[in-house]
Amino acid sequence: MKYEGVYECFDFSRITTYPIAERNNVVNLSNMIDLDDLVKRDMPAPPPDLERIAAEMRCCRTAGSPVIVFTGAHLIKNGLSPILAQWMREGWITHLATNGAGAIHDMELAMIGETSEDVPDALRLGKFGFADETGRTMNRILRLGNEAKLGFGECLGAALNGKLAGVGCEFPRSDKSLMATAYSLGVPFTVHVAIGADIVNAHPDFDGEVTGGTSGRDFGIFVAAVEKCRESGMFLNIGSAVMGPEVMLKAVSAVANAGAPPIGLVTAVFDFREVSDMNAVQDSECPAYYFRDLKSVVARIPEAFEGTGYYISGDIRETVPQLFRLMEK
């Protein structure tokens, strides 16, 4: 990544990396939820709004309308990927999106069966984010994908399925990858990055042009998915406090501008915060006003397009499995 401007710019070739085999990880494949066990497990009764969300998902898919899911990285780190993979296989969701960290964790699980390094220890040693194979592999895939004018999630999904030449890396556990599953099923998987926010951005092989190019195309793919919500549709935002709400807000504005507003859109946010008064998200004097998922996804978007917004408070390790159980009935 060359810079020829007037300001001082850090030289990332100074970064030293180390083999990923030497990294201490806190998540591995044994942490993934077992769907057969989940179906049999005793669980608390789901809240009424969760039952309504399940009913809305069924109605949307029965009508052939889209169900779009944007997930933060913690769903993957908490072992809930099998739920989203099963929903894609069963046709419950039609588009899956995540941030850069979500793509990194998903790729690492496919590559080595582990992910999520021990950050405090690695940070102190100046090693956080510098396992060589992660940054080198992802940046190479993005470079190849950008040359082919593909999207971020698309080129990663192709690589994990052995459909992208020149990657130079094996993914022995690609069967556990959401990106690989989506690609094999033809379900769009988009990755929406903030450059400088992900560990691969500080790797010596990082190229902002290819990262921006591939993720920029993914935004176009995401907007196209939202445009299909013109008559009805649903958007679930699971554990993404900023990226999911902001990407969705700009997407609905774009389709409305183009004459295809998502009338009747149903939205839902899954997060851990307790909110006693949803009306407070419209009051700039209240702290809840400044949470983008509440203000944008639950309130502003459905209100603008005659839809309905839900907020499910609780640990996603409990609420998402509850929704899975409801969808399997």
TORKOL-4160 file (C-alpha; in steps of 0.2 Angstrom, whole numbers, padded with zeros to 4 digits, m for minus):
329
<pt num="1" X="0000" Y="0000" Z="0000"/>
<pt num="2" X="0009" Y="0015" Z="m0006"/>
<pt num="3" X="0007" Y="0033" Z="0000"/>
<pt num="4" X="0014" Y="0048" Z="m0009"/>
<pt num="5" X="0005" Y="0062" Z="0000"/>
<pt num="6" X="0013" Y="0076" Z="0012"/>
<pt num="7" X="0009" Y="0068" Z="0029"/>
<pt num="8" X="0019" Y="0055" Z="0039"/>
<pt num="9" X="0012" Y="0038" Z="0036"/>
<pt num="10" X="0017" Y="0022" Z="0046"/>
<pt num="11" X="0027" Y="0009" Z="0036"/>
<pt num="12" X="0018" Y="m0007" Z="0039"/>
<pt num="13" X="0033" Y="m0017" Z="0032"/>
<pt num="14" X="0040" Y="m0014" Z="0050"/>
<pt num="15" X="0027" Y="m0026" Z="0057"/>
<pt num="16" X="0034" Y="m0043" Z="0062"/>
<pt num="17" X="0022" Y="m0058" Z="0062"/>
<pt num="18" X="0023" Y="m0076" Z="0069"/>
<pt num="19" X="0015" Y="m0093" Z="0065"/>
<pt num="20" X="m0003" Y="m0095" Z="0070"/>
<pt num="21" X="0001" Y="m0112" Z="0077"/>
<pt num="22" X="0010" Y="m0103" Z="0091"/>
<pt num="23" X="m0005" Y="m0092" Z="0096"/>
<pt num="24" X="m0016" Y="m0096" Z="0111"/>
<pt num="25" X="m0034" Y="m0096" Z="0106"/>
<pt num="26" X="m0050" Y="m0096" Z="0117"/>
<pt num="27" X="m0062" Y="m0103" Z="0105"/>
<pt num="28" X="m0062" Y="m0119" Z="0095"/>
<pt num="29" X="m0074" Y="m0131" Z="0086"/>
<pt num="30" X="m0079" Y="m0139" Z="0102"/>
<pt num="31" X="m0088" Y="m0123" Z="0107"/>
<pt num="32" X="m0100" Y="m0124" Z="0093"/>
<pt num="33" X="m0118" Y="m0127" Z="0098"/>
<pt num="34" X="m0125" Y="m0145" Z="0094"/>
<pt num="35" X="m0142" Y="m0143" Z="0085"/>
<pt num="36" X="m0148" Y="m0160" Z="0090"/>
<pt num="37" X="m0144" Y="m0156" Z="0108"/>
<pt num="38" X="m0152" Y="m0139" Z="0107"/>
<pt num="39" X="m0169" Y="m0146" Z="0101"/>
<pt num="40" X="m0170" Y="m0158" Z="0116"/>
<pt num="41" X="m0163" Y="m0146" Z="0129"/>
<pt num="42" X="m0175" Y="m0138" Z="0142"/>
<pt num="43" X="m0176" Y="m0120" Z="0140"/>
<pt num="44" X="m0186" Y="m0105" Z="0147"/>
<pt num="45" X="m0202" Y="m0100" Z="0138"/>
<pt num="46" X="m0198" Y="m0088" Z="0125"/>
<pt num="47" X="m0204" Y="m0070" Z="0127"/>
<pt num="48" X="m0219" Y="m0065" Z="0117"/>
<pt num="49" X="m0210" Y="m0054" Z="0105"/>
<pt num="50" X="m0198" Y="m0069" Z="0100"/>
<pt num="51" X="m0214" Y="m0079" Z="0095"/>
<pt num="52" X="m0220" Y="m0065" Z="0085"/>
<pt num="53" X="m0203" Y="m0063" Z="0076"/>
<pt num="54" X="m0203" Y="m0082" Z="0072"/>
<pt num="55" X="m0221" Y="m0080" Z="0065"/>
<pt num="56" X="m0215" Y="m0065" Z="0054"/>
<pt num="57" X="m0200" Y="m0075" Z="0048"/>
<pt num="58" X="m0212" Y="m0089" Z="0042"/>
<pt num="59" X="m0224" Y="m0077" Z="0034"/>
<pt num="60" X="m0210" Y="m0068" Z="0025"/>
<pt num="61" X="m0203" Y="m0084" Z="0018"/>
<pt num="62" X="m0220" Y="m0091" Z="0014"/>
<pt num="63" X="m0223" Y="m0076" Z="0003"/>
<pt num="64" X="m0206" Y="m0077" Z="m0005"/>
<pt num="65" X="m0200" Y="m0061" Z="0004"/>
<pt num="66" X="m0182" Y="m0059" Z="0010"/>
<pt num="67" X="m0176" Y="m0062" Z="0027"/>
<pt num="68" X="m0159" Y="m0053" Z="0030"/>
<pt num="69" X="m0148" Y="m0056" Z="0044"/>
<pt num="70" X="m0133" Y="m0045" Z="0050"/>
<pt num="71" X="m0123" Y="m0053" Z="0064"/>
<pt num="72" X="m0108" Y="m0046" Z="0074"/>
<pt num="73" X="m0093" Y="m0057" Z="0077"/>
<pt num="74" X="m0098" Y="m0063" Z="0094"/>
<pt num="75" X="m0112" Y="m0074" Z="0087"/>
<pt num="76" X="m0098" Y="m0084" Z="0078"/>
<pt num="77" X="m0086" Y="m0083" Z="0093"/>
<pt num="78" X="m0100" Y="m0090" Z="0105"/>
<pt num="79" X="m0102" Y="m0105" Z="0094"/>
<pt num="80" X="m0119" Y="m0101" Z="0086"/>
<pt num="81" X="m0114" Y="m0102" Z="0068"/>
<pt num="82" X="m0123" Y="m0119" Z="0066"/>
<pt num="83" X="m0140" Y="m0110" Z="0069"/>
<pt num="84" X="m0137" Y="m0098" Z="0054"/>
<pt num="85" X="m0130" Y="m0112" Z="0043"/>
<pt num="86" X="m0146" Y="m0122" Z="0046"/>
<pt num="87" X="m0157" Y="m0107" Z="0043"/>
<pt num="88" X="m0148" Y="m0105" Z="0026"/>
<pt num="89" X="m0150" Y="m0123" Z="0022"/>
<pt num="90" X="m0169" Y="m0123" Z="0027"/>
<pt num="91" X="m0172" Y="m0107" Z="0017"/>
<pt num="92" X="m0177" Y="m0096" Z="0032"/>
<pt num="93" X="m0164" Y="m0083" Z="0028"/>
<pt num="94" X="m0160" Y="m0076" Z="0011"/>
<pt num="95" X="m0145" Y="m0065" Z="0014"/>
<pt num="96" X="m0132" Y="m0065" Z="0028"/>
<pt num="97" X="m0120" Y="m0051" Z="0032"/>
<pt num="98" X="m0107" Y="m0047" Z="0045"/>
<pt num="99" X="m0092" Y="m0036" Z="0049"/>
<pt num="100" X="m0074" Y="m0039" Z="0046"/>
<pt num="101" X="m0071" Y="m0047" Z="0063"/>
<pt num="102" X="m0085" Y="m0060" Z="0059"/>
<pt num="103" X="m0077" Y="m0064" Z="0042"/>
<pt num="104" X="m0060" Y="m0067" Z="0051"/>
<pt num="105" X="m0066" Y="m0078" Z="0065"/>
<pt num="106" X="m0076" Y="m0088" Z="0052"/>
<pt num="107" X="m0061" Y="m0090" Z="0041"/>
<pt num="108" X="m0049" Y="m0095" Z="0055"/>
<pt num="109" X="m0062" Y="m0109" Z="0061"/>
<pt num="110" X="m0061" Y="m0116" Z="0043"/>
<pt num="111" X="m0042" Y="m0114" Z="0042"/>
<pt num="112" X="m0036" Y="m0121" Z="0059"/>
<pt num="113" X="m0052" Y="m0125" Z="0069"/>
<pt num="114" X="m0049" Y="m0112" Z="0082"/>
<pt num="115" X="m0050" Y="m0093" Z="0083"/>
<pt num="116" X="m0051" Y="m0078" Z="0095"/>
<pt num="117" X="m0033" Y="m0075" Z="0102"/>
<pt num="118" X="m0030" Y="m0071" Z="0121"/>
<pt num="119" X="m0030" Y="m0052" Z="0118"/>
<pt num="120" X="m0023" Y="m0045" Z="0134"/>
<pt num="121" X="m0008" Y="m0056" Z="0134"/>
<pt num="122" X="m0005" Y="m0054" Z="0116"/>
<pt num="123" X="m0007" Y="m0035" Z="0117"/>
<pt num="124" X="0006" Y="m0033" Z="0130"/>
<pt num="125" X="0018" Y="m0042" Z="0120"/>
<pt num="126" X="0015" Y="m0032" Z="0104"/>
<pt num="127" X="0008" Y="m0048" Z="0096"/>
<pt num="128" X="m0011" Y="m0045" Z="0095"/>
<pt num="129" X="m0017" Y="m0048" Z="0077"/>
<pt num="130" X="0000" Y="m0053" Z="0070"/>
<pt num="131" X="m0002" Y="m0072" Z="0067"/>
<pt num="132" X="0005" Y="m0072" Z="0050"/>
<pt num="133" X="m0007" Y="m0084" Z="0041"/>
<pt num="134" X="m0023" Y="m0075" Z="0045"/>
<pt num="135" X="m0018" Y="m0058" Z="0038"/>
<pt num="136" X="m0008" Y="m0066" Z="0023"/>
<pt num="137" X="m0022" Y="m0078" Z="0018"/>
<pt num="138" X="m0036" Y="m0066" Z="0019"/>
<pt num="139" X="m0027" Y="m0051" Z="0010"/>
<pt num="140" X="m0022" Y="m0063" Z="m0004"/>
<pt num="141" X="m0040" Y="m0069" Z="m0006"/>
<pt num="142" X="m0046" Y="m0051" Z="m0007"/>
<pt num="143" X="m0032" Y="m0046" Z="m0019"/>
<pt num="144" X="m0038" Y="m0061" Z="m0031"/>
<pt num="145" X="m0056" Y="m0057" Z="m0028"/>
<pt num="146" X="m0053" Y="m0038" Z="m0032"/>
<pt num="147" X="m0045" Y="m0043" Z="m0048"/>
<pt num="148" X="m0060" Y="m0053" Z="m0053"/>
<pt num="149" X="m0071" Y="m0038" Z="m0047"/>
<pt num="150" X="m0080" Y="m0049" Z="m0034"/>
<pt num="151" X="m0087" Y="m0045" Z="m0017"/>
<pt num="152" X="m0078" Y="m0048" Z="0000"/>
<pt num="153" X="m0089" Y="m0062" Z="0006"/>
<pt num="154" X="m0090" Y="m0069" Z="m0012"/>
<pt num="155" X="m0072" Y="m0072" Z="m0014"/>
<pt num="156" X="m0069" Y="m0078" Z="0003"/>
<pt num="157" X="m0083" Y="m0091" Z="0001"/>
<pt num="158" X="m0076" Y="m0096" Z="m0016"/>
<pt num="159" X="m0059" Y="m0098" Z="m0008"/>
<pt num="160" X="m0065" Y="m0109" Z="0006"/>
<pt num="161" X="m0074" Y="m0120" Z="m0006"/>
<pt num="162" X="m0059" Y="m0122" Z="m0017"/>
<pt num="163" X="m0066" Y="m0112" Z="m0031"/>
<pt num="164" X="m0053" Y="m0098" Z="m0031"/>
<pt num="165" X="m0037" Y="m0101" Z="m0040"/>
<pt num="166" X="m0020" Y="m0095" Z="m0032"/>
<pt num="167" X="m0025" Y="m0095" Z="m0014"/>
<pt num="168" X="m0011" Y="m0106" Z="m0008"/>
<pt num="169" X="m0020" Y="m0112" Z="0008"/>
<pt num="170" X="m0031" Y="m0127" Z="0014"/>
<pt num="171" X="m0047" Y="m0125" Z="0024"/>
<pt num="172" X="m0049" Y="m0142" Z="0031"/>
<pt num="173" X="m0064" Y="m0137" Z="0042"/>
<pt num="174" X="m0073" Y="m0127" Z="0029"/>
<pt num="175" X="m0089" Y="m0137" Z="0033"/>
<pt num="176" X="m0090" Y="m0126" Z="0049"/>
<pt num="177" X="m0089" Y="m0110" Z="0039"/>
<pt num="178" X="m0104" Y="m0099" Z="0037"/>
<pt num="179" X="m0095" Y="m0090" Z="0022"/>
<pt num="180" X="m0092" Y="m0107" Z="0014"/>
<pt num="181" X="m0110" Y="m0113" Z="0017"/>
<pt num="182" X="m0118" Y="m0098" Z="0010"/>
<pt num="183" X="m0107" Y="m0099" Z="m0006"/>
<pt num="184" X="m0111" Y="m0117" Z="m0009"/>
<pt num="185" X="m0130" Y="m0113" Z="m0006"/>
<pt num="186" X="m0130" Y="m0098" Z="m0017"/>
<pt num="187" X="m0135" Y="m0087" Z="m0002"/>
<pt num="188" X="m0127" Y="m0069" Z="m0003"/>
<pt num="189" X="m0114" Y="m0067" Z="0011"/>
<pt num="190" X="m0108" Y="m0049" Z="0013"/>
<pt num="191" X="m0094" Y="m0042" Z="0023"/>
<pt num="192" X="m0095" Y="m0023" Z="0029"/>
<pt num="193" X="m0078" Y="m0017" Z="0035"/>
<pt num="194" X="m0071" Y="m0002" Z="0044"/>
<pt num="195" X="m0053" Y="0000" Z="0038"/>
<pt num="196" X="m0042" Y="0000" Z="0053"/>
<pt num="197" X="m0054" Y="m0009" Z="0064"/>
<pt num="198" X="m0048" Y="m0027" Z="0060"/>
<pt num="199" X="m0032" Y="m0036" Z="0063"/>
<pt num="200" X="m0029" Y="m0040" Z="0045"/>
<pt num="201" X="m0028" Y="m0021" Z="0042"/>
<pt num="202" X="m0011" Y="m0020" Z="0051"/>
<pt num="203" X="m0003" Y="m0035" Z="0042"/>
<pt num="204" X="0011" Y="m0031" Z="0030"/>
<pt num="205" X="0001" Y="m0038" Z="0016"/>
<pt num="206" X="m0014" Y="m0027" Z="0019"/>
<pt num="207" X="m0020" Y="m0017" Z="0004"/>
<pt num="208" X="m0034" Y="m0004" Z="0007"/>
<pt num="209" X="m0038" Y="m0003" Z="m0011"/>
<pt num="210" X="m0043" Y="m0021" Z="m0013"/>
<pt num="211" X="m0052" Y="m0022" Z="0005"/>
<pt num="212" X="m0062" Y="m0006" Z="0000"/>
<pt num="213" X="m0066" Y="m0012" Z="m0017"/>
<pt num="214" X="m0072" Y="m0029" Z="m0012"/>
<pt num="215" X="m0082" Y="m0023" Z="0003"/>
<pt num="216" X="m0089" Y="m0008" Z="m0007"/>
<pt num="217" X="m0096" Y="m0021" Z="m0019"/>
<pt num="218" X="m0103" Y="m0030" Z="m0005"/>
<pt num="219" X="m0113" Y="m0015" Z="0000"/>
<pt num="220" X="m0120" Y="m0014" Z="m0017"/>
<pt num="221" X="m0125" Y="m0033" Z="m0015"/>
<pt num="222" X="m0133" Y="m0029" Z="0002"/>
<pt num="223" X="m0143" Y="m0014" Z="m0005"/>
<pt num="224" X="m0150" Y="m0026" Z="m0019"/>
<pt num="225" X="m0156" Y="m0038" Z="m0006"/>
<pt num="226" X="m0165" Y="m0023" Z="0003"/>
<pt num="227" X="m0173" Y="m0018" Z="m0013"/>
<pt num="228" X="m0181" Y="m0035" Z="m0014"/>
<pt num="229" X="m0191" Y="m0030" Z="0002"/>
<pt num="230" X="m0201" Y="m0018" Z="m0008"/>
<pt num="231" X="m0218" Y="m0027" Z="m0004"/>
<pt num="232" X="m0213" Y="m0036" Z="0012"/>
<pt num="233" X="m0197" Y="m0042" Z="0021"/>
<pt num="234" X="m0188" Y="m0044" Z="0037"/>
<pt num="235" X="m0171" Y="m0038" Z="0044"/>
<pt num="236" X="m0163" Y="m0046" Z="0060"/>
<pt num="237" X="m0148" Y="m0037" Z="0068"/>
<pt num="238" X="m0140" Y="m0049" Z="0080"/>
<pt num="239" X="m0126" Y="m0042" Z="0091"/>
<pt num="240" X="m0120" Y="m0028" Z="0080"/>
<pt num="241" X="m0121" Y="m0011" Z="0089"/>
<pt num="242" X="m0114" Y="0000" Z="0075"/>
<pt num="243" X="m0110" Y="m0008" Z="0058"/>
<pt num="244" X="m0126" Y="m0018" Z="0055"/>
<pt num="245" X="m0138" Y="m0003" Z="0060"/>
<pt num="246" X="m0128" Y="0010" Z="0050"/>
<pt num="247" X="m0126" Y="m0001" Z="0034"/>
<pt num="248" X="m0145" Y="m0005" Z="0035"/>
<pt num="249" X="m0149" Y="0013" Z="0037"/>
<pt num="250" X="m0140" Y="0019" Z="0022"/>
<pt num="251" X="m0147" Y="0004" Z="0012"/>
<pt num="252" X="m0165" Y="0008" Z="0015"/>
<pt num="253" X="m0162" Y="0026" Z="0011"/>
<pt num="254" X="m0154" Y="0021" Z="m0005"/>
<pt num="255" X="m0168" Y="0010" Z="m0011"/>
<pt num="256" X="m0181" Y="0023" Z="m0005"/>
<pt num="257" X="m0172" Y="0036" Z="m0016"/>
<pt num="258" X="m0172" Y="0024" Z="m0031"/>
<pt num="259" X="m0191" Y="0022" Z="m0029"/>
<pt num="260" X="m0192" Y="0006" Z="m0020"/>
<pt num="261" X="m0195" Y="0009" Z="m0002"/>
<pt num="262" X="m0197" Y="m0006" Z="0009"/>
<pt num="263" X="m0215" Y="m0004" Z="0014"/>
<pt num="264" X="m0220" Y="m0014" Z="0029"/>
<pt num="265" X="m0202" Y="m0020" Z="0033"/>
<pt num="266" X="m0201" Y="m0029" Z="0050"/>
<pt num="267" X="m0185" Y="m0027" Z="0060"/>
<pt num="268" X="m0178" Y="m0035" Z="0075"/>
<pt num="269" X="m0163" Y="m0032" Z="0086"/>
<pt num="270" X="m0155" Y="m0045" Z="0098"/>
<pt num="271" X="m0144" Y="m0037" Z="0111"/>
<pt num="272" X="m0140" Y="m0038" Z="0130"/>
<pt num="273" X="m0146" Y="m0021" Z="0135"/>
<pt num="274" X="m0162" Y="m0019" Z="0145"/>
<pt num="275" X="m0173" Y="m0005" Z="0138"/>
<pt num="276" X="m0188" Y="0000" Z="0149"/>
<pt num="277" X="m0195" Y="0013" Z="0138"/>
<pt num="278" X="m0193" Y="0011" Z="0119"/>
<pt num="279" X="m0200" Y="0029" Z="0117"/>
<pt num="280" X="m0184" Y="0035" Z="0125"/>
<pt num="281" X="m0174" Y="0031" Z="0109"/>
<pt num="282" X="m0182" Y="0047" Z="0101"/>
<pt num="283" X="m0177" Y="0058" Z="0115"/>
<pt num="284" X="m0160" Y="0066" Z="0113"/>
<pt num="285" X="m0159" Y="0069" Z="0132"/>
<pt num="286" X="m0160" Y="0050" Z="0135"/>
<pt num="287" X="m0144" Y="0039" Z="0133"/>
<pt num="288" X="m0154" Y="0026" Z="0123"/>
<pt num="289" X="m0156" Y="0039" Z="0109"/>
<pt num="290" X="m0137" Y="0036" Z="0105"/>
<pt num="291" X="m0138" Y="0018" Z="0103"/>
<pt num="292" X="m0139" Y="0016" Z="0084"/>
<pt num="293" X="m0147" Y="m0001" Z="0084"/>
<pt num="294" X="m0162" Y="0005" Z="0095"/>
<pt num="295" X="m0164" Y="0022" Z="0086"/>
<pt num="296" X="m0161" Y="0016" Z="0068"/>
<pt num="297" X="m0166" Y="m0002" Z="0067"/>
<pt num="298" X="m0180" Y="m0003" Z="0080"/>
<pt num="299" X="m0188" Y="0014" Z="0078"/>
<pt num="300" X="m0183" Y="0025" Z="0063"/>
<pt num="301" X="m0183" Y="0012" Z="0049"/>
<pt num="302" X="m0199" Y="0003" Z="0053"/>
<pt num="303" X="m0208" Y="0020" Z="0057"/>
<pt num="304" X="m0202" Y="0028" Z="0041"/>
<pt num="305" X="m0209" Y="0013" Z="0031"/>
<pt num="306" X="m0225" Y="0008" Z="0040"/>
<pt num="307" X="m0217" Y="m0007" Z="0047"/>
<pt num="308" X="m0214" Y="m0015" Z="0064"/>
<pt num="309" X="m0198" Y="m0015" Z="0075"/>
<pt num="310" X="m0194" Y="m0027" Z="0089"/>
<pt num="311" X="m0180" Y="m0027" Z="0102"/>
<pt num="312" X="m0175" Y="m0044" Z="0111"/>
<pt num="313" X="m0165" Y="m0040" Z="0126"/>
<pt num="314" X="m0154" Y="m0054" Z="0133"/>
<pt num="315" X="m0139" Y="m0065" Z="0130"/>
<pt num="316" X="m0139" Y="m0070" Z="0112"/>
<pt num="317" X="m0132" Y="m0087" Z="0118"/>
<pt num="318" X="m0150" Y="m0089" Z="0125"/>
<pt num="319" X="m0161" Y="m0079" Z="0114"/>
<pt num="320" X="m0155" Y="m0085" Z="0097"/>
<pt num="321" X="m0156" Y="m0103" Z="0101"/>
<pt num="322" X="m0174" Y="m0099" Z="0108"/>
<pt num="323" X="m0178" Y="m0092" Z="0091"/>
<pt num="324" X="m0171" Y="m0108" Z="0082"/>
<pt num="325" X="m0182" Y="m0119" Z="0093"/>
<pt num="326" X="m0197" Y="m0109" Z="0088"/>
<pt num="327" X="m0193" Y="m0110" Z="0069"/>
<pt num="328" X="m0190" Y="m0129" Z="0071"/>
<pt num="329" X="m0208" Y="m0132" Z="0078"/>
